[in-house]
């Protein structure tokens, strides 16, 4: 892969986890589609020496370095100044940019009803209009301009982008058109990325299959395949990146995964279970209703997250209390008294109740112990029963989930969607 980029995400709020980094992953994917491989993403706080060290570290072995954040008017916004220092460039005021930013700030102040003193406004505008010499200025989307700062003697350029994701993404097309960035893109080669999703087997089985594949075909790395595996909410993800020349090697790997896992491999084109379930529902003109106890609406919410969900999601019930299960879903009180709310029988009755009450093709029932309290020796924390009623035919799955309350509820939703997928595909 001929072109490599490094990303430096700035901001103490990102470093400490108060704000989640959305820019680094977005930029990495955008660069991949352009044939530029991201070697590293580094997160640093608002400290001059740390930012300078991160920039030098990234510039040492990348063709392009991108920074996000630190372009505002406050004292901790140091990015432009530190990039200029590292690239050996003096800072200078850009009068045209100063006027442009001033107009933007004036409109914002009037819109928000703010009346700061002219001196305060002038200082903040002037700070943001200071740019490194020889830099390409990218017009501000908010108040902060972007910059492309060339290095000395042909050294890699630094692309300086704002921190707010909406501003960064709006500025991206102009950044790609800047000459120093275009020069890097000219050396890029396509990078394909393929995603396979597998539900059911443990991660150890995937590891064993990959080892067996390498014994026959040689190492994945030598074949030009960069394979990343992870487990997310019980689902195995296999993400493979490769250049066009390695397409044959990837086809052999995909064939091995299909042979090894059969129907457990439910998507080889990057689709999530949400997409597969939606497509199955739409293909058969089916509708679905939910009945949730321990997940308290998370399942219905996830189904509704996908655009177009109104075509198949009719509604749902949150029946946390036993009385709600009885009055809203028609689950017999005697059944709950006999087997307990967390049971196969009640989950199935909830699924049937949701389906019949709302007149849908399918109903899903979920009941369990999310914790941290409420567990017993017979029904410990993490025990969940999930049922699907599809046109009167029942599917059931019992799981024992680890982790805290949030993990149990999230994994329950994932398992419920997989059970619905299995029922619809049967």
PLY file of the C-alpha trace (Angstrom):
ply
format ascii 1.0
element vertex 426
property float x
property float y
property float z
element edge 425
property int vertex1
property int vertex2
end_header
0.00 0.00 0.00
1.85 3.00 -1.33
0.36 5.89 0.65
0.13 6.05 4.45
-1.44 8.63 6.74
-1.29 9.28 10.46
-4.02 10.99 12.46
-3.55 13.15 15.54
-6.75 13.78 17.51
-6.36 16.67 19.93
-8.29 17.67 23.02
-8.06 16.81 26.69
-11.79 16.18 26.65
-11.22 13.39 24.09
-8.13 12.04 25.86
-10.00 11.72 29.16
-13.11 10.18 27.59
-15.51 13.04 28.28
-16.03 13.34 24.53
-15.94 10.34 22.19
-13.67 10.62 19.17
-15.81 10.48 16.05
-13.29 12.11 13.73
-10.49 9.54 13.79
-12.63 6.57 12.62
-14.44 8.71 10.04
-11.19 9.98 8.56
-9.68 6.48 8.52
-12.58 5.14 6.49
-12.57 8.11 4.10
-8.86 7.68 3.52
-9.23 3.93 2.97
-11.75 4.53 0.19
-9.14 6.78 -1.44
-6.41 4.16 -1.19
-4.56 5.73 1.74
-3.80 3.41 4.63
-3.91 4.82 8.16
-0.92 3.63 10.14
-1.77 5.13 13.52
-4.26 7.37 15.27
-2.85 9.18 18.29
-4.94 11.08 20.85
-3.24 13.90 22.79
-4.42 16.48 25.28
-4.16 20.24 24.98
-0.47 20.37 25.88
2.03 21.97 23.56
4.87 19.51 24.15
2.65 16.44 23.75
1.13 17.71 20.53
4.55 18.54 19.07
5.87 15.09 20.02
2.84 13.38 18.46
3.25 15.32 15.23
6.94 14.44 14.92
6.16 10.82 15.71
3.55 10.64 12.96
5.55 12.61 10.41
8.49 10.22 10.75
6.86 7.38 8.80
3.75 8.71 7.09
3.14 10.53 3.81
0.40 12.72 5.28
-0.57 13.67 8.83
-4.03 14.91 9.74
-4.99 16.72 12.93
-8.45 17.38 14.33
-9.41 20.04 16.85
-7.60 22.84 18.63
-8.45 25.61 16.18
-10.73 27.75 18.33
-10.14 31.16 19.94
-9.22 30.01 23.46
-5.77 29.61 24.99
-5.87 25.79 24.83
-6.40 25.86 21.05
-2.79 25.32 20.04
-2.88 23.18 16.93
-2.12 25.73 14.20
0.71 27.25 16.21
2.33 23.91 17.09
1.98 22.54 13.55
3.74 25.67 12.26
6.55 25.17 14.75
7.01 21.49 13.86
6.91 22.23 10.12
9.38 25.10 10.49
6.91 27.80 9.46
6.40 31.27 10.94
2.88 32.40 11.85
1.42 35.45 10.16
-1.91 37.25 10.13
-4.08 36.68 7.05
-6.11 39.93 6.75
-8.61 38.49 4.27
-9.22 35.51 6.53
-9.52 37.82 9.53
-12.31 39.74 7.81
-14.08 36.56 6.78
-13.98 35.07 10.27
-15.10 38.40 11.72
-18.19 38.36 9.55
-19.00 34.81 10.61
-18.53 35.63 14.31
-20.70 38.73 13.95
-23.55 36.73 12.45
-23.29 34.09 15.16
-23.33 36.69 17.94
-26.39 38.40 16.50
-28.19 35.10 16.01
-27.52 34.01 19.58
-28.17 37.38 21.15
-24.59 37.78 22.44
-22.98 41.19 22.85
-19.27 40.69 23.68
-17.04 43.74 23.65
-15.40 44.61 20.32
-11.98 44.06 21.91
-12.82 40.49 22.90
-14.20 39.72 19.46
-11.17 41.23 17.74
-8.72 39.16 19.82
-10.52 35.88 19.19
-10.89 36.56 15.47
-7.26 37.59 15.15
-6.08 34.39 16.85
-8.00 32.22 14.41
-6.72 34.23 11.44
-3.06 33.54 12.25
-1.79 30.95 9.78
1.59 29.33 9.02
3.49 30.74 6.07
2.99 28.88 2.77
-0.09 27.13 4.18
-3.18 26.50 2.08
-6.18 27.94 3.91
-9.42 25.96 3.84
-12.43 28.20 4.24
-14.08 28.02 7.66
-17.34 26.13 7.96
-17.77 27.41 11.50
-15.34 30.04 12.72
-12.16 27.97 12.43
-10.35 27.63 9.09
-8.59 24.46 8.06
-4.98 24.43 6.91
-2.64 22.39 4.78
0.88 23.09 6.05
3.76 21.85 3.89
6.90 20.49 5.47
10.45 21.70 4.81
12.32 20.31 1.81
9.49 18.09 0.61
8.68 16.63 4.02
5.10 15.34 4.49
2.35 17.95 4.79
0.02 18.31 7.76
-3.70 18.68 7.11
-5.22 20.65 9.99
-8.97 20.16 10.43
-11.52 21.48 12.96
-12.79 19.38 15.83
-16.61 19.51 15.42
-17.45 16.53 13.17
-19.99 18.48 11.12
-17.41 21.15 10.31
-14.67 18.64 9.57
-16.84 16.60 7.23
-18.11 19.66 5.39
-14.52 20.83 4.87
-13.29 17.45 3.63
-13.91 17.95 -0.12
-11.94 21.20 -0.14
-9.14 19.52 1.81
-8.86 16.76 -0.79
-8.56 19.36 -3.54
-5.54 21.08 -1.96
-2.37 20.47 -3.99
-0.24 18.91 -1.20
-3.03 16.43 -0.40
-3.63 15.64 -4.07
0.05 14.80 -4.45
-0.25 12.17 -1.71
-3.43 10.75 -3.22
-1.66 10.34 -6.56
0.47 7.57 -5.02
-2.51 5.76 -3.51
-3.68 2.31 -4.57
-7.16 0.87 -3.92
-7.73 -0.78 -0.55
-10.65 -3.17 -0.50
-12.35 -3.94 2.81
-14.62 -6.94 3.25
-16.67 -7.73 6.37
-17.95 -11.16 7.34
-20.37 -11.67 10.25
-20.80 -14.97 12.05
-23.26 -15.78 14.82
-22.98 -18.70 17.20
-19.49 -20.19 17.42
-16.90 -19.13 20.01
-13.92 -17.08 18.96
-11.62 -20.08 19.49
-13.27 -21.90 16.58
-12.57 -18.95 14.30
-8.95 -18.86 15.43
-8.60 -22.59 14.74
-10.11 -22.25 11.26
-7.73 -19.41 10.39
-4.74 -21.45 11.58
-5.84 -24.40 9.45
-6.29 -22.13 6.45
-2.76 -20.78 6.81
-1.32 -24.29 6.99
-2.73 -24.96 3.52
-2.41 -21.54 1.84
0.45 -19.89 3.70
0.27 -16.91 6.02
-2.50 -14.39 5.49
-0.01 -11.56 5.69
2.22 -12.98 2.96
-0.89 -13.39 0.79
-1.56 -9.66 1.14
-4.48 -9.98 3.54
-4.77 -7.88 6.69
-7.32 -9.76 8.77
-8.84 -8.34 11.94
-11.21 -10.39 14.09
-13.27 -9.31 17.05
-16.30 -10.42 19.03
-19.05 -7.88 19.56
-22.13 -8.71 21.62
-21.62 -12.41 20.89
-21.12 -11.91 17.16
-17.85 -12.65 15.38
-16.66 -10.04 12.90
-13.93 -10.80 10.39
-12.71 -7.68 8.58
-10.18 -8.14 5.80
-8.30 -5.38 3.97
-6.42 -6.11 0.77
-5.15 -4.64 -2.48
-6.71 -5.76 -5.78
-3.82 -8.15 -6.43
-4.82 -10.17 -3.35
-8.45 -10.67 -4.40
-7.85 -14.35 -5.15
-6.38 -14.95 -1.72
-9.42 -13.33 -0.14
-11.79 -15.49 -2.20
-10.02 -18.57 -0.82
-10.36 -17.27 2.74
-14.05 -16.50 2.28
-14.64 -19.99 0.90
-12.96 -21.47 3.97
-15.15 -19.40 6.28
-18.29 -20.46 4.45
-17.29 -24.12 4.52
-16.34 -23.95 8.18
-19.37 -22.10 9.55
-22.18 -22.75 7.08
-25.39 -20.93 7.98
-23.73 -19.40 11.04
-22.02 -17.06 8.57
-25.04 -14.90 7.88
-23.46 -11.96 6.00
-20.32 -11.63 3.89
-20.99 -8.15 2.54
-20.80 -5.98 5.65
-24.52 -6.08 6.45
-25.42 -6.01 10.13
-28.08 -8.27 11.60
-30.39 -5.24 11.63
-30.12 -5.02 7.84
-30.62 -8.75 7.32
-33.71 -8.84 9.56
-35.19 -5.81 7.80
-34.63 -7.38 4.38
-36.20 -10.67 5.48
-39.24 -8.89 6.91
-39.69 -6.79 3.78
-39.21 -9.78 1.46
-42.11 -11.67 3.02
-44.24 -8.60 3.77
-44.03 -9.40 7.46
-44.53 -7.19 10.50
-43.19 -7.44 14.03
-44.15 -6.44 17.57
-42.02 -6.59 20.69
-42.74 -7.44 24.31
-39.86 -6.53 26.61
-39.20 -6.87 30.30
-35.49 -6.59 31.18
-34.62 -4.66 28.00
-37.43 -2.15 28.59
-37.80 -0.95 25.00
-34.20 -1.27 23.81
-35.14 -3.95 21.28
-37.93 -1.90 19.71
-35.64 1.12 19.73
-32.89 -0.72 17.87
-35.32 -2.01 15.26
-36.60 1.54 14.82
-33.07 2.93 14.45
-32.94 1.67 10.88
-34.56 4.04 8.33
-37.78 2.65 6.91
-38.61 0.64 10.03
-42.23 1.80 9.89
-42.74 -0.69 7.05
-42.45 -3.63 9.45
-42.33 -2.44 13.09
-45.90 -2.03 14.32
-45.29 -1.40 18.01
-44.11 -2.80 21.29
-44.86 -3.35 24.95
-42.63 -2.60 27.93
-43.97 -4.97 30.58
-41.51 -4.71 33.41
-43.94 -5.67 36.16
-45.71 -9.01 36.24
-49.08 -7.24 36.31
-48.20 -5.49 33.03
-47.40 -8.83 31.43
-50.84 -10.04 32.45
-52.92 -6.99 31.61
-51.12 -5.86 28.44
-50.06 -9.18 26.90
-52.52 -11.66 28.36
-49.87 -13.75 30.08
-51.81 -15.82 32.66
-51.04 -14.81 36.24
-51.18 -18.50 37.14
-48.38 -19.23 34.67
-46.15 -16.57 36.20
-46.92 -17.91 39.67
-46.07 -21.45 38.58
-42.83 -20.98 36.59
-41.77 -17.42 37.37
-41.54 -14.38 35.12
-38.05 -15.33 33.92
-38.86 -18.53 32.10
-39.30 -20.02 28.66
-43.03 -20.29 29.10
-43.48 -16.61 29.96
-41.17 -15.44 27.17
-43.21 -17.46 24.67
-46.49 -16.14 26.09
-45.15 -12.59 25.82
-44.16 -13.13 22.18
-47.59 -14.57 21.37
-49.32 -11.81 23.28
-47.47 -9.08 21.39
-48.21 -10.74 18.04
-51.90 -11.29 18.68
-52.58 -7.96 20.39
-51.05 -5.96 17.53
-51.96 -8.34 14.71
-48.42 -8.78 13.42
-46.70 -11.62 11.62
-44.09 -12.01 14.37
-43.81 -11.24 18.04
-40.70 -11.21 20.21
-40.75 -11.77 23.96
-37.83 -10.96 26.27
-37.62 -11.61 29.99
-34.56 -11.92 32.20
-32.48 -10.78 35.16
-30.31 -7.83 34.09
-28.89 -7.22 37.57
-27.02 -6.25 39.53
-29.63 -7.48 42.02
-32.64 -9.76 41.68
-30.81 -12.99 40.95
-31.34 -16.29 42.75
-29.54 -19.63 42.80
-31.98 -21.00 40.21
-32.20 -17.81 38.17
-28.93 -15.90 38.47
-28.14 -12.45 37.15
-27.63 -12.62 33.40
-30.22 -15.35 32.77
-32.47 -14.33 29.87
-35.21 -16.10 27.95
-36.05 -14.91 24.44
-38.90 -16.18 22.28
-40.15 -15.51 18.78
-43.68 -16.30 17.67
-43.80 -16.32 13.86
-47.31 -16.98 12.61
-47.96 -19.28 15.57
-44.68 -21.19 15.39
-42.38 -20.68 18.35
-38.61 -20.32 18.67
-36.88 -20.02 22.03
-33.37 -19.32 23.26
-32.03 -19.26 26.82
-28.78 -17.43 27.45
-26.61 -16.83 30.48
-24.82 -13.53 29.94
-21.93 -12.07 31.85
-20.96 -8.47 32.41
-22.82 -5.65 34.05
-26.40 -4.56 33.58
-25.72 -2.55 30.44
-23.88 -5.44 28.81
-26.61 -7.94 29.65
-29.32 -5.73 28.17
-27.33 -4.89 25.03
-26.38 -8.51 24.34
-29.98 -9.58 24.94
-31.11 -7.24 22.17
-28.46 -8.62 19.81
-29.49 -12.20 20.61
-33.17 -11.39 20.09
-32.47 -9.98 16.63
-30.46 -13.08 15.74
-33.28 -15.34 16.90
-35.74 -13.37 14.80
-33.38 -13.68 11.82
-33.19 -17.45 12.31
-36.97 -17.74 12.45
-37.50 -15.61 9.34
-34.84 -17.50 7.38
-36.14 -20.96 8.33
0 1
1 2
2 3
3 4
4 5
5 6
6 7
7 8
8 9
9 10
10 11
11 12
12 13
13 14
14 15
15 16
16 17
17 18
18 19
19 20
20 21
21 22
22 23
23 24
24 25
25 26
26 27
27 28
28 29
29 30
30 31
31 32
32 33
33 34
34 35
35 36
36 37
37 38
38 39
39 40
40 41
41 42
42 43
43 44
44 45
45 46
46 47
47 48
48 49
49 50
50 51
51 52
52 53
53 54
54 55
55 56
56 57
57 58
58 59
59 60
60 61
61 62
62 63
63 64
64 65
65 66
66 67
67 68
68 69
69 70
70 71
71 72
72 73
73 74
74 75
75 76
76 77
77 78
78 79
79 80
80 81
81 82
82 83
83 84
84 85
85 86
86 87
87 88
88 89
89 90
90 91
91 92
92 93
93 94
94 95
95 96
96 97
97 98
98 99
99 100
100 101
101 102
102 103
103 104
104 105
105 106
106 107
107 108
108 109
109 110
110 111
111 112
112 113
113 114
114 115
115 116
116 117
117 118
118 119
119 120
120 121
121 122
122 123
123 124
124 125
125 126
126 127
127 128
128 129
129 130
130 131
131 132
132 133
133 134
134 135
135 136
136 137
137 138
138 139
139 140
140 141
141 142
142 143
143 144
144 145
145 146
146 147
147 148
148 149
149 150
150 151
151 152
152 153
153 154
154 155
155 156
156 157
157 158
158 159
159 160
160 161
161 162
162 163
163 164
164 165
165 166
166 167
167 168
168 169
169 170
170 171
171 172
172 173
173 174
174 175
175 176
176 177
177 178
178 179
179 180
180 181
181 182
182 183
183 184
184 185
185 186
186 187
187 188
188 189
189 190
190 191
191 192
192 193
193 194
194 195
195 196
196 197
197 198
198 199
199 200
200 201
201 202
202 203
203 204
204 205
205 206
206 207
207 208
208 209
209 210
210 211
211 212
212 213
213 214
214 215
215 216
216 217
217 218
218 219
219 220
220 221
221 222
222 223
223 224
224 225
225 226
226 227
227 228
228 229
229 230
230 231
231 232
232 233
233 234
234 235
235 236
236 237
237 238
238 239
239 240
240 241
241 242
242 243
243 244
244 245
245 246
246 247
247 248
248 249
249 250
250 251
251 252
252 253
253 254
254 255
255 256
256 257
257 258
258 259
259 260
260 261
261 262
262 263
263 264
264 265
265 266
266 267
267 268
268 269
269 270
270 271
271 272
272 273
273 274
274 275
275 276
276 277
277 278
278 279
279 280
280 281
281 282
282 283
283 284
284 285
285 286
286 287
287 288
288 289
289 290
290 291
291 292
292 293
293 294
294 295
295 296
296 297
297 298
298 299
299 300
300 301
301 302
302 303
303 304
304 305
305 306
306 307
307 308
308 309
309 310
310 311
311 312
312 313
313 314
314 315
315 316
316 317
317 318
318 319
319 320
320 321
321 322
322 323
323 324
324 325
325 326
326 327
327 328
328 329
329 330
330 331
331 332
332 333
333 334
334 335
335 336
336 337
337 338
338 339
339 340
340 341
341 342
342 343
343 344
344 345
345 346
346 347
347 348
348 349
349 350
350 351
351 352
352 353
353 354
354 355
355 356
356 357
357 358
358 359
359 360
360 361
361 362
362 363
363 364
364 365
365 366
366 367
367 368
368 369
369 370
370 371
371 372
372 373
373 374
374 375
375 376
376 377
377 378
378 379
379 380
380 381
381 382
382 383
383 384
384 385
385 386
386 387
387 388
388 389
389 390
390 391
391 392
392 393
393 394
394 395
395 396
396 397
397 398
398 399
399 400
400 401
401 402
402 403
403 404
404 405
405 406
406 407
407 408
408 409
409 410
410 411
411 412
412 413
413 414
414 415
415 416
416 417
417 418
418 419
419 420
420 421
421 422
422 423
423 424
424 425
